[in-house]
């Protein structure tokens, strides 16, 4: 089944934009999770909520801080899509 090259490029670009937008937020959660895990292993505290709550809070804060940057990336992508039409 042959695919149109432009549609493949649009899907590839959409996936790349998604990774670019989600990357910093996920990285913040990963770093906080790593720090919390290290602290839990040092102090022998194994409570699940101790790692879950700070990660969620940091990821929400990161998303709130990055809203202008995310909006700009989405506007640029939408403008590129509309330019192709």
URWOGI-V21768 format. One record per residue. N is the residue number from 0. RES is the residue in one small letter. SS is DSSP state (2 for helix, 1 for strand, 0 for the rest). D_FIRST is the distance of its C-alpha to the first C-alpha in whole Angstrom. Layout:
N:RES:SS:D_FIRST  N:RES:SS:D_FIRST
//
This chain:
0:x:0:0  1:x:0:4  2:x:0:7  3:x:0:10  4:x:2:12  5:x:2:15  6:x:2:14  7:x:2:13  8:x:2:17  9:x:2:18  10:x:2:17  11:x:2:18  12:x:2:21  13:x:2:22  14:x:2:22  15:x:2:24  16:x:2:27  17:x:2:27  18:x:2:28  19:x:2:30  20:x:2:32  21:x:2:32  22:x:2:33  23:x:2:37  24:x:2:37  25:x:2:36  26:x:2:38  27:x:2:41  28:x:2:40  29:x:2:40  30:x:2:43  31:x:2:45  32:x:2:44  33:x:2:45  34:x:2:48  35:x:2:49  36:x:2:48  37:x:2:50  38:x:2:53  39:x:2:53  40:x:2:53  41:x:2:56  42:x:2:58  43:x:0:56  44:x:0:55  45:x:0:52  46:x:0:52  47:x:2:48  48:x:2:49  49:x:2:50  50:x:2:47  51:x:2:45  52:x:2:47  53:x:2:48  54:x:2:44  55:x:2:43  56:x:2:46  57:x:2:45  58:x:2:41  59:x:2:42  60:x:2:45  61:x:2:42  62:x:2:40  63:x:2:43  64:x:2:44  65:x:0:40  66:x:2:39  67:x:2:40  68:x:2:38  69:x:2:35  70:x:2:36  71:x:2:36  72:x:2:32  73:x:2:31  74:x:2:33  75:x:2:31  76:x:2:28  77:x:2:28  78:x:2:30  79:x:2:27  80:x:2:24  81:x:2:27  82:x:2:27  83:x:2:24  84:x:0:24
//
